[in-house]
Amino acid sequence: MSKYDVILFDLDGTVTDSKLGIAKSVQYSLSKYDIMVENLDDLEKFIGPPLLDSFQEFYLFDETKANEAVKHFREYFSKQGIFENAVYPKLPELLEELKKLNKTLIIATSKPTVFAKKILDHFNLSQYFSSIVGSNLDGTRTSKSEVINFVLSTLPNISKKNIVMVGDRKHDILGARQNGLDSIAVTYGYGTTEEFKKAEPTYYAESIDDLLELLK
């Protein structure tokens, strides 16, 4: 029996494969600055981390310009990119199984809560999660550590030993550690072997089946 009663799930690259919508939204935003990126694979690195940080890190935008770039991203994303997205095969079955085992499932994402809710409603997955926690549209609570910290504040009577974070990028693993939680790195998402080696997750899951074995 898994000791985890509460399971926090990242959204992008963990529950849904959101590459197309995110990459196209970044592509649209960058085009406003005459930066043309033809190959969407080059924008894969934007999946997971807070957007503001990514525009600064990968394109050396200052904070003002990065904030503006995030606004352009949302122009495309809110209308179109949000649904250029797919649920990973077997994921609904995993959630169904975990609910049967009376696990509490929570979404913990750096994506704004309002978009996360829309996506989960669209794919009929909201029913599995007791809460959906993301960042705020005003740019606060964007780091994974802050998101997890907020989730924990809503679970005062549960020991951290009984809570685990599941995600596909180093930010999920590091955010879990900063909050004293175990973590599971799913390798079917967008994280690299190299980043996981450095982040040191508690467990690895190479597939949804592996994940179920670890969680049930």
N, C-alpha and C positions, 0 to 999 in steps of 0.2 A: 504493500500500500504506500502510495506517495504521501509524504508528510505535508504536502502543500494543500491547504484548504482554499487559499486565495491565489488566483493566477492573473498576473497583469500581462496583457498582450500589447505589443507595439502594433501599429496598423500597417503602414507601408512596408512591403517586403516581408511581412510576417503573416498577416491575415489576407491582404490583397496585393496583387502584383500591379502596382500603380505606375510602373515605369513610363508608359506611353504618355499618360496625362501630365505627369510631373515634368518629363523631359520636354514635351511640347510647350508647356507653360513657361519653362525657363528659356527655351528657344525664342518664344514670342517676346519675353521680357528683354533678353539680350539684344534682339533685333532693334529695339528702341534706341540702343546706343551704337547702332551700326556694327554690332558684333554678330556675325552670321555663323551659326554652327549648323552644318548640314547633317552630321552624323549624330543621331540621338544617343547612341551608346556613350558618346563623350560627356553626356550630361547625367549619366547614371549616378555619379558621385553626389548629386543633389538629393538623392532619395534617402531620407532618414534624418540628417542633421537639420537644425533650424536654418531656414532659408537665409535669414539676415547674415548669419555667420558664413554661409557658403558663398554668397556673392562677394563678401569681403575676402574670404580665403582664396577662392579660385580665380576671381577676376580683379582682385585688389581694389574694389570699390571702397570709398570711405563710408562712414555710417549713414550719412545723409543720402548718398547715392544708392546705397544698398537698401535703405528703407523705401526709396522710390521704386527700385527694381522689384521689391516684394509686392508693391501695389500693382505694377504692370503684370507680374506673375498672376496675381489674383484676378485681374481683368479677364484673362483667358481661362484660368482654372475654374473660377466660380460658374462660368457658363458652360464650358465644354470639357476641360481637362479633368474635372472631378469624376466624370463618368467614363473616361478613357482608361479603364481600370477593370480588373478581373479578380474574382475570388480564387485563391489557390485550390486546385482539386483536392477533395477529401477534407477541406477545412470545415465546412458545415457539419460533417459527420463527427469530426473531432470535438467540436463545440457541443454537439448534441450528447455525445458520450460523457463529456465532462459534467454537463448539467445533470445527467442521470446520476452521477456520482456525488451530487450535491456540492460541487465546487462553486465558489464565487468567482465569476469572470469579470474582469474590468479592462477596458481599453485605456492605455497610457501612451499617448502619442504627442509628438511636437507639432503636429498639424493642428490648426485651430479647431476647437471643439465643434464649432458650428459646421465645418466641412466634414469632420469625422462622422458626426451624426447623420448628415445627409448621405454619405457613402454607405454607412451600415444600414440605413433605412432602405436605400436603393437596392441593396443586395439581400434584404430581408434577414440581416444578421443581428440587428439591434436587440431582438428578443433574448439573445443569449447573455447579454452583458448587463450586470446590475448597475454599472455606471460607465459613462464615456467621458474621459478626462483628457483634454488637450490643452493647447496654448490659447491665449486670448488674442483677439484681433488687434489689440493695441500694442502688441509686441512684448507683452509680459508673459511670464511663465512659459518661455519657449524651450529652455534646456530640459533634457530628459530627467535630470536630477530634480529639478523644481517640480516637474509634473508628478514624478513618483512621490516626492515629499508631500505634495498636496493630497494625493490618493491616500497615503498613510495617515494623514490627519483626519480622514473620514473613517478610519478603521481603528479606533483607539483601543479596542479590547482584544486585538488579535496579535499574537506574538509574531515578530518578524521572521522567526524560524519557520513559520507556516505560510509564508508568502514568497512567491517567486516571480521574477520578471522574464518574459520570453521576448526576444527580439533578434533582429538580423544585422545590427550595426554595433560598433564599439560603444556608441552613445548609450545604448540600452544597457550594456554590460557595466559600463562605468557608472551610469546613473544608479543602477541597482546597488553596486558596491558602496557608493557614496551614502546610500541610505541604509546600509547594513543588510541588504537582501541577497539571496542566492540568485543566480541567473542561468538561463538556458539560451545559448546561441544557436539559432536555426541557420544552417548553412545553405538552405535553398533560396535565401533572399539575396541581398546585395552587399553584404559584408565580405571582406577578403580574408583569406587564411591569415595573412600577415597582421591585419588589425585585430583579429581575435586572439592571436598569440600574445600580443601586447596587452590586450584587455583582460585576458584570463577569465573566461566564464566558468561557472561551476560545472556545467554540463554542455555537451553539444548534441544537437539533433539534426541528422542529415535529411530527414524526411518527416512528413506529418505522422507517419506510423511510429517513427522513433519518438516523436514528441509525445504521442499518446502513451507509449510505454513508460516514459519518464514521469508523466503526470498522473497516471491512474493508480 
